[in-house]
Amino acid sequence: IQWQADPRRTEKIMEHLHIHPADCRVLFYSDNKSHADGNCPSAKDKVSICQIIAKHVFASDPEYANHYAEDPERFRDSTNSHIFGLGKKYRDFHTQLHSTGAGVMPLDEMSTKNLHVQILKEFAWYDDLAAILGGNPAVSLKTVSSAPGTDHAANYFSL
């Protein structure tokens, strides 16, 4: 399955994820239970959700509809791999965009904007996934230490 050949397929995945935020919790987080917002996932696990998304993407696809009808499991697995790959690419670009050691100055608005534009040229789904994964602590949380191995708490009570 050639995902890059037709970006509309990935657009359909993004469409599903935006409409079904509870599915995002199962696909990208470890929480597959209902959430405080009352939304429940479309299915009980990642594989079942990928089956639903694959049907959404390929059941009416002009190139793959017949193949999908013959072997939906193959398309489910490909969809699962593609979603995993999208998440990995997002994390890589997120790290690049938020890395000050790579020459990106957070206070320099122009260099950050230019890097963001460059990322969007290479990975058009970055902003869509940022809306979905931006609150994921596994991606967005960044631990910073001024000097590794320094005990900053030792002098806490002396203040």
C-alpha positions as CSV (number, residue, x, y, z in Angstrom):
1,I,0.0,0.0,0.0
2,Q,1.5,3.3,-1.1
3,W,0.5,5.9,1.4
4,Q,2.6,8.7,-0.1
5,A,1.2,8.2,-3.6
6,D,-2.2,9.6,-2.5
7,P,-2.2,12.0,0.5
8,R,-6.0,11.8,0.7
9,R,-5.6,8.5,2.5
10,T,-3.6,10.0,5.3
11,E,-6.1,12.9,5.3
12,K,-8.9,10.4,5.9
13,I,-6.9,9.0,8.9
14,M,-6.5,12.6,10.3
15,E,-10.2,13.2,9.7
16,H,-11.1,10.1,11.7
17,L,-8.8,11.0,14.5
18,H,-10.1,14.5,14.8
19,I,-13.7,13.3,14.9
20,H,-12.9,10.5,17.3
21,P,-10.6,11.8,20.0
22,A,-11.2,8.8,22.2
23,D,-9.6,6.6,19.6
24,C,-6.5,8.8,19.8
25,R,-6.2,7.9,23.5
26,V,-6.1,4.2,22.6
27,L,-3.7,4.7,19.6
28,F,-1.2,7.1,21.1
29,Y,-1.6,6.8,24.8
30,S,-2.0,3.8,27.1
31,D,-5.5,4.9,28.2
32,N,-8.3,3.0,26.5
33,K,-11.0,3.7,28.9
34,S,-13.7,6.3,28.7
35,H,-12.6,9.8,29.4
36,A,-14.0,12.6,31.5
37,D,-15.4,14.2,28.3
38,G,-17.7,11.1,28.1
39,N,-16.3,9.9,24.8
40,C,-15.6,6.2,24.4
41,P,-13.3,4.7,21.9
42,S,-14.7,3.2,18.7
43,A,-13.3,-0.2,19.7
44,K,-11.6,-1.9,22.6
45,D,-8.0,-2.0,21.3
46,K,-5.6,-0.5,18.8
47,V,-6.0,-3.3,16.2
48,S,-9.8,-3.0,16.2
49,I,-9.6,0.8,15.9
50,C,-7.2,0.4,13.0
51,Q,-9.7,-2.0,11.3
52,I,-12.4,0.8,11.6
53,I,-10.0,3.4,10.2
54,A,-8.8,1.1,7.4
55,K,-12.5,0.6,6.4
56,H,-13.0,4.4,6.4
57,V,-9.9,4.9,4.2
58,F,-10.1,2.0,1.8
59,A,-13.7,0.8,1.4
60,S,-14.4,3.4,-1.2
61,D,-10.8,4.0,-2.4
62,P,-10.8,3.8,-6.3
63,E,-7.4,2.0,-6.3
64,Y,-7.7,-0.3,-3.3
65,A,-11.4,-0.9,-2.7
66,N,-11.5,-4.4,-4.4
67,H,-8.2,-5.4,-2.6
68,Y,-9.6,-4.2,0.7
69,A,-12.7,-6.3,0.3
70,E,-10.5,-9.4,-0.3
71,D,-8.1,-8.9,2.5
72,P,-9.1,-6.3,5.1
73,E,-6.6,-7.6,7.7
74,R,-3.7,-6.6,5.4
75,F,-5.1,-3.1,5.2
76,R,-5.7,-3.0,8.9
77,D,-2.1,-3.9,9.6
78,S,-0.8,-1.4,7.0
79,T,-3.0,1.3,8.6
80,N,-1.6,0.4,12.0
81,S,1.9,0.7,10.8
82,H,1.2,4.0,9.0
83,I,-0.3,5.5,12.1
84,F,2.7,4.3,14.2
85,G,5.0,5.8,11.6
86,L,3.1,9.1,11.7
87,G,3.5,9.3,15.4
88,K,7.2,8.5,15.2
89,K,7.8,11.2,12.6
90,Y,5.8,13.7,14.7
91,R,8.0,13.0,17.7
92,D,11.2,13.3,15.7
93,F,10.1,16.7,14.2
94,H,8.8,17.8,17.6
95,T,12.1,17.1,19.2
96,Q,13.9,19.0,16.3
97,L,11.6,22.0,16.6
98,H,12.0,22.2,20.4
99,S,15.7,21.5,20.6
100,T,17.7,24.6,21.4
101,G,21.0,22.7,21.1
102,A,20.4,22.4,17.3
103,G,20.7,26.1,16.7
104,V,17.0,27.0,17.2
105,M,16.6,29.9,19.6
106,P,13.1,29.8,21.2
107,L,13.1,33.6,21.6
108,D,14.1,34.1,17.9
109,E,10.7,34.0,16.4
110,M,11.9,34.0,12.8
111,S,14.2,30.9,13.1
112,T,11.4,29.0,14.8
113,K,8.9,30.0,12.1
114,N,11.3,29.0,9.4
115,L,12.0,25.6,10.9
116,H,8.3,25.1,11.3
117,V,7.7,25.9,7.6
118,Q,10.5,23.5,6.7
119,I,8.9,20.8,8.9
120,L,5.5,21.3,7.2
121,K,7.1,20.9,3.8
122,E,8.6,17.6,4.8
123,F,5.7,16.4,6.9
124,A,2.4,18.0,6.1
125,W,0.6,16.3,9.0
126,Y,2.7,17.9,11.8
127,D,0.1,20.5,12.8
128,D,-2.7,17.9,12.8
129,L,-0.7,15.6,15.0
130,A,0.4,18.5,17.2
131,A,-3.3,19.1,18.0
132,I,-3.7,15.4,18.9
133,L,-0.3,14.6,20.6
134,G,0.6,18.1,21.9
135,G,-0.7,17.2,25.4
136,N,0.9,13.8,25.5
137,P,3.6,13.9,28.3
138,A,5.6,11.2,26.5
139,V,6.1,13.6,23.6
140,S,5.8,17.2,25.0
141,L,7.3,16.9,28.5
142,K,10.9,17.9,28.5
143,T,13.2,17.5,31.5
144,V,15.9,20.1,31.9
145,S,18.8,20.2,34.2
146,S,21.4,23.0,34.3
147,A,24.2,20.6,35.3
148,P,23.7,16.8,35.3
149,G,24.6,15.3,38.6
150,T,24.1,18.6,40.6
151,D,22.0,18.4,43.7
152,H,19.9,21.5,43.5
153,A,17.7,20.4,46.5
154,A,20.6,20.3,48.9
155,N,20.5,24.1,49.6
156,Y,16.7,24.3,49.4
157,F,16.2,24.9,53.2
158,S,19.0,27.4,53.4
159,L,16.9,29.9,51.5
